[in-house]
Amino acid sequence: MDRYLLQINGMRCNACSAKVHGALISISEIESVEVDHHQNSAVILVRGRVEAERVQLALGQVGDFTLTEMQFEDNSSDHAGNV
């Protein structure tokens, strides 16, 4: 699974976090979601591939939330030592 760090504007409270969580977990490729409204961020684990536009669409359907960054976090050791 791939891990992504999302920066999301518009979250102000726990209710916002819950809406964002629901929107993200509704995307079939997303297996896990952790949302932190204090940091305006979420971490998702994705099986397969998901486009930023699809994430933004899901967020926009539940509130005034804007995806400002979607960063892949390569934490695998599969490529360690390879040149």
C-alpha positions in Angstrom: 0.0 0.0 0.0 1.1 3.6 -0.7 1.0 6.3 2.0 0.1 9.9 1.2 0.2 13.0 3.3 -2.7 15.4 2.4 -2.9 19.1 3.3 -6.5 20.2 3.5 -7.8 23.7 4.1 -11.1 24.4 5.7 -11.0 22.0 8.7 -11.8 23.8 12.0 -13.2 21.3 14.4 -13.8 17.6 15.2 -17.0 17.7 13.1 -14.9 18.9 10.1 -12.4 16.0 10.7 -15.3 13.5 10.7 -16.6 14.9 7.4 -13.2 14.7 5.8 -12.6 11.2 7.2 -16.0 10.1 5.7 -15.3 11.6 2.4 -11.8 10.0 2.1 -12.8 6.6 3.3 -15.6 6.5 0.8 -13.0 6.3 -2.0 -12.7 2.6 -2.7 -8.9 2.6 -3.1 -8.4 4.3 0.3 -7.9 1.7 3.0 -7.1 3.8 6.0 -7.5 7.5 7.0 -6.1 9.5 9.9 -7.2 13.2 10.0 -5.8 16.0 12.2 -7.7 19.3 11.9 -5.1 21.0 14.1 -2.5 20.4 11.4 -4.9 20.7 8.5 -3.7 17.3 7.4 -4.7 13.7 6.7 -2.7 10.6 6.1 -4.2 8.0 3.8 -3.1 4.4 2.9 -4.1 3.6 -0.7 -4.3 0.3 -2.5 -3.8 1.0 -6.1 -3.9 4.5 -7.4 -6.1 7.6 -6.6 -5.9 10.9 -8.3 -5.8 14.3 -6.5 -8.8 15.5 -8.5 -10.9 12.6 -7.2 -9.9 13.3 -3.6 -10.8 17.0 -4.1 -14.2 16.1 -5.6 -15.0 13.9 -2.6 -13.9 16.6 -0.1 -15.9 19.3 -2.0 -19.1 17.1 -1.7 -19.0 17.2 2.1 -18.0 20.8 2.8 -15.8 23.7 1.9 -12.6 21.7 2.1 -9.7 22.2 -0.3 -6.9 19.8 -1.0 -3.8 21.9 -1.2 -1.2 19.2 -1.4 -1.0 15.4 -1.9 2.5 14.1 -1.2 3.5 10.5 -1.6 5.6 9.2 1.3 8.0 6.5 0.2 8.7 4.7 3.4 9.4 1.3 1.9 12.8 -0.3 2.1 12.3 -2.2 -1.2 14.6 0.1 -3.0 17.3 0.5 -0.3 20.7 0.1 -1.7 19.7 0.1 -5.4 21.3 2.6 -7.7 
